[in-house]
């Protein structure tokens, strides 16, 4: 899950859906949870559901979501407590990625692992064929992860064959178009120059979540 910086509210809204384009301009047209690109019908999601007391028109209560994640999350959380959030934590540290499979990062302490798993459960991020939680026919989020995993590994092989500025930029452009920032960062975990290109390629990635070599670090004032 990519950590994002949406900045301060650009204006006041009379309806929360009016914030969609402003959010996308700040953090890109990607689901804030599953990370797939959504260029059509992306939804403004309330971190704390309105039904549970969340502010309907407050910028601080907004993220962008695909329909799958928003529907599964629904109003099941009563607050932000007990979960990791892309606009508050370095969520890249919370999970591990292997093709279509997302898991809580086992290198976290036991409390953090529990919070990471709560976050996965809230959005149903661990649904993939053959797993413990089978996706519905409509839920194809796993397919995007699987395809990007393959493309990222081909890109890594291309980089290893021709590590140059042009290849680095092309990888950044390809990743920007395909989405799933965290998978690209996992595949290129040992290539700092490409990791930095990825961080800069995705609009609104929180820069204070990475060191000078593009390695993830705890977010200031975050829980991770």
C-alpha positions as MATLAB code, in Angstrom:
seq = 'XXXXXXXXXXXXXXXXXXXXXXXXXXXXXXXXXXXXXXXXXXXXXXXXXXXXXXXXXXXXXXXXXXXXXXXXXXXXXXXXXXXXXXXXXXXXXXXXXXXXXXXXXXXXXXXXXXXXXXXXXXXXXXXXXXXXXXXXXXXXXXXXXXXXXXXXXXXXXXXXXXXXXXXXXXXXXXXXXXXXXXXXXXXXXXXXXXXXXXXXXXXXXXXXXXXXXXXXXXXXXXXX';
ca = [
       0.000    0.000    0.000;
       1.629    3.228   -1.178;
       2.048    5.969    1.445;
       0.599    9.210    0.094;
       0.636   12.900    0.922;
      -2.588   14.624   -0.095;
      -1.644   17.963    1.503;
      -4.080   20.476    2.918;
      -7.634   20.846    1.663;
      -7.670   22.964   -1.501;
     -11.215   24.241   -0.818;
     -14.491   23.532    0.926;
     -16.894   21.067   -0.653;
     -20.683   21.026   -0.748;
     -20.654   17.312   -1.663;
     -17.865   14.845   -0.979;
     -17.811   13.582   -4.587;
     -16.619   17.034   -5.642;
     -13.257   16.216   -4.039;
     -12.498   13.396   -6.493;
     -10.482   15.337   -9.070;
      -8.618   17.323   -6.419;
      -7.640   14.104   -4.662;
      -6.554   12.487   -7.920;
      -4.451   15.541   -8.789;
      -2.679   15.185   -5.436;
      -2.245   11.396   -5.142;
      -2.962    9.980   -8.599;
      -5.793    7.915  -10.075;
      -5.130    4.820   -7.989;
      -7.041    3.005   -5.295;
      -5.465    3.996   -1.994;
      -5.857    0.418   -0.748;
      -5.320   -2.184   -3.477;
      -3.279    0.258   -5.614;
      -4.822   -0.594   -8.962;
      -5.216    2.291  -11.422;
      -8.792    3.524  -11.751;
      -9.259    6.099  -14.494;
     -13.034    5.763  -14.598;
     -15.486    5.866  -11.683;
     -12.907    6.073   -8.903;
     -14.690    6.755   -5.611;
     -14.100    9.214   -2.793;
     -13.872    7.021    0.278;
     -14.516    8.105    3.868;
     -11.794    6.724    6.129;
     -14.168    6.901    9.068;
     -17.593    6.036    7.620;
     -20.261    8.724    7.840;
     -22.554    6.196    9.528;
     -19.972    5.840   12.300;
     -19.477    9.550   12.876;
     -16.964   10.353   10.140;
     -17.071   13.878    8.735;
     -18.884   13.803    5.389;
     -17.122   16.828    3.864;
     -13.756   16.847    5.650;
     -10.681   16.520    3.388;
      -8.879   14.709    6.219;
     -11.515   11.981    6.038;
     -11.079   11.366    2.283;
      -9.056    8.901    0.251;
      -9.620    7.444   -3.209;
     -10.836    3.894   -3.606;
     -11.882    1.409   -6.239;
     -15.417    0.097   -5.977;
     -14.239   -3.298   -4.661;
     -12.273   -1.909   -1.712;
     -14.898    0.713   -0.893;
     -17.726   -1.839   -0.963;
     -15.863   -4.357    1.187;
     -14.758   -1.743    3.688;
     -18.255   -0.257    3.826;
     -18.939    0.994    7.380;
     -17.177   -1.826    9.227;
     -14.576    0.371   10.947;
     -15.731    2.742   13.663;
     -12.516    4.806   13.732;
      -8.980    4.902   12.333;
      -7.638    3.054   15.364;
      -6.402   -0.468   14.747;
      -5.512   -0.021   11.066;
      -2.731    1.423    8.952;
      -3.683    4.280    6.615;
      -1.928    5.439    3.460;
      -2.157    9.121    4.400;
      -0.865    8.714    7.961;
       1.546    5.752    8.089;
       4.295    4.336    5.922;
       2.027    1.595    4.663;
       4.759    0.223    2.401;
       6.310   -1.246    5.573;
       3.097   -2.970    6.607;
       2.792   -5.656    3.929;
       4.743   -8.069    1.746;
       3.906   -8.814   -1.888;
       4.451  -11.975   -3.927;
       2.565  -12.001   -7.207;
      -1.142  -11.809   -6.294;
      -0.528  -12.503   -2.604;
      -0.511   -9.764    0.048;
       0.452  -10.610    3.624;
       1.209   -8.738    6.822;
       4.936   -8.081    7.082;
       6.255  -10.740    9.454;
       9.210   -8.539   10.433;
       6.913   -6.159   12.296;
       6.272   -6.610   16.000;
       3.241   -8.638   17.024;
       1.032   -5.587   17.575;
       1.923   -4.142   14.172;
       1.328   -7.487   12.460;
      -2.138   -7.562   13.989;
      -2.876   -4.033   12.745;
      -1.573   -4.901    9.271;
      -3.799   -7.987    9.169;
      -6.775   -5.917   10.334;
      -6.132   -3.590    7.409;
      -5.965   -6.488    4.954;
      -9.201   -7.903    6.347;
     -11.008   -4.564    6.203;
     -10.534   -4.256    2.432;
     -10.331   -7.985    1.640;
      -6.875   -7.489    0.140;
      -5.899  -11.147    0.545;
      -8.481  -12.516   -1.880;
      -6.940  -14.595   -4.661;
      -7.788  -17.919   -6.339;
      -6.661  -20.877   -4.275;
      -6.174  -18.788   -1.149;
      -8.045  -18.933    2.132;
     -10.352  -16.157    0.923;
     -11.564  -16.824   -2.591;
     -12.495  -13.720   -4.614;
     -15.917  -13.355   -6.129;
     -16.157  -13.465   -9.925;
     -16.474   -9.679   -9.929;
     -13.410   -9.142   -7.746;
     -10.446   -9.194  -10.132;
      -8.036   -7.179   -8.001;
      -5.757  -10.219   -7.702;
      -5.431  -10.401  -11.476;
      -3.983   -6.899  -11.675;
      -1.387   -7.744   -9.035;
      -0.436  -10.948  -10.821;
      -0.025   -9.189  -14.179;
       2.037   -6.367  -12.693;
       4.229   -8.857  -10.838;
       5.081  -10.469  -14.174;
       5.692   -7.134  -15.910;
       7.866   -5.851  -13.071;
      10.055   -8.950  -13.146;
      10.478   -8.647  -16.922;
      11.433   -5.005  -16.364;
      13.988   -6.092  -13.766;
      15.526   -8.516  -16.257;
      15.638   -5.718  -18.844;
      17.308   -3.444  -16.322;
      19.908   -6.055  -15.458;
      20.673   -6.421  -19.171;
      20.836   -2.687  -19.847;
      21.029   -0.531  -16.695;
      20.854    2.991  -18.107;
      18.963    6.249  -17.634;
      16.580    5.536  -20.518;
      15.664    2.127  -19.106;
      15.158    3.600  -15.640;
      12.775    6.220  -17.013;
      10.890    3.653  -19.063;
      10.391    1.497  -15.989;
       8.995    4.523  -14.153;
       6.578    5.252  -17.005;
       5.468    1.620  -17.234;
       4.871    1.422  -13.488;
       2.950    4.703  -13.513;
       0.601    3.307  -16.150;
       0.124   -0.127  -14.619;
      -0.148    0.946  -10.973;
       0.568   -1.282   -7.969;
       3.462    0.821   -6.671;
       4.261   -1.611   -3.850;
       4.853   -4.522   -6.217;
       7.322   -2.502   -8.280;
       9.117   -1.433   -5.103;
       9.319   -5.053   -3.962;
      10.686   -6.327   -7.271;
      13.273   -3.512   -7.411;
      14.154   -3.655   -3.713;
      17.866   -4.054   -4.514;
      18.029   -1.339   -7.186;
      18.040    2.053   -5.430;
      18.149    4.171   -8.589;
      14.995    2.539   -9.917;
      13.264    2.705   -6.534;
      13.866    6.470   -6.474;
      12.492    6.729  -10.016;
       9.355    4.882   -8.912;
       8.855    7.139   -5.904;
       9.088   10.206   -8.132;
       6.924    8.708  -10.896;
       3.817    8.175   -8.757;
       2.005   11.427   -8.025;
       1.672   12.218   -4.340;
       3.926    9.526   -2.896;
       4.929   10.653    0.596;
       8.607   11.586    0.300;
       9.201   11.565    4.047;
       8.604    7.803    4.073;
      11.919    7.049    2.286;
      15.609    7.620    2.828;
      18.037    8.973    0.217;
      18.337    5.521   -1.411;
      14.590    4.968   -1.672;
      14.388    2.592    1.276;
      11.176    2.850    3.342;
      11.524    4.372    6.809;
       8.951    5.036    9.557;
       6.729    8.011    8.803;
       7.078   11.014   11.108;
       4.136   11.094   13.530;
       2.763    7.867   12.049;
       2.171    4.509   13.733;
       4.547    2.876   11.256;
];
